[in-house]
Amino acid sequence: MHGVTLKMVVTRLEEKYGWEELGRRINIKCFTNDPSVASSLKFLRRTPWAREKVETLYRQTEWKTNNVWPADWQG
């Protein structure tokens, strides 16, 4: 995950799933009780096992690409 910050990870996951679904997928209080990006970052930076779960979900999530050109476009 070179070049991807924890803040980017949490923000993108929250935008894709929402806090409620994140709390279902990873049952940690920073996602289930009054969640925010700031409180989640504080917890995840101090808690390696939770951070690993979040990073794993991020890697396993299918993301839409912003590439508007077809794969075979030669330009």
C-alpha positions in Angstrom: 0.0 0.0 0.0 2.8 2.3 -0.9 1.8 5.9 -1.0 -1.7 5.3 0.5 -2.1 6.9 4.0 -4.2 5.5 6.7 -6.4 8.6 6.5 -7.0 7.9 2.8 -7.9 4.2 3.6 -10.4 5.1 6.3 -11.9 7.9 4.2 -12.4 5.8 1.1 -13.8 2.8 3.1 -16.3 5.1 4.8 -17.3 6.7 1.5 -17.8 3.2 -0.1 -19.5 1.3 2.8 -20.6 3.9 5.4 -19.9 3.6 9.1 -22.7 1.2 9.7 -21.5 -1.3 7.2 -17.8 -0.8 8.2 -18.9 -1.7 11.8 -20.5 -4.9 10.5 -17.5 -5.9 8.5 -15.0 -4.9 11.2 -16.6 -4.9 14.6 -14.5 -2.2 16.4 -15.9 0.6 18.5 -14.3 3.4 16.4 -16.7 2.2 13.6 -19.8 1.4 15.7 -19.9 4.0 18.5 -20.1 7.7 17.3 -17.6 7.1 14.5 -15.5 9.7 12.8 -12.4 9.7 10.7 -10.4 11.5 13.4 -11.4 9.1 16.2 -10.8 6.1 13.9 -7.4 7.3 13.0 -6.4 7.8 16.6 -7.5 4.3 17.5 -6.0 2.6 14.5 -2.6 4.2 14.9 -2.4 2.8 18.4 -3.9 -0.6 17.6 -1.9 -2.7 15.1 -4.4 -5.7 15.0 -7.3 -3.4 14.1 -5.2 -1.4 11.6 -4.3 -4.7 9.8 -8.0 -5.6 9.6 -8.8 -2.2 8.0 -5.9 -2.4 5.6 -6.9 -6.0 4.6 -10.5 -4.8 3.9 -9.1 -2.0 1.8 -6.9 -4.3 -0.3 -9.8 -6.8 -0.8 -12.3 -4.1 -1.8 -13.0 -3.7 -5.5 -12.5 0.0 -6.5 -13.8 1.6 -9.6 -11.0 3.0 -11.7 -11.0 6.6 -12.8 -9.5 5.5 -16.1 -11.9 6.8 -18.8 -10.0 5.3 -21.7 -10.5 1.7 -23.0 -7.8 -0.7 -22.1 -6.8 -1.1 -25.8 -6.7 2.6 -26.6 -3.4 3.6 -28.2 -3.7 7.4 -28.1 
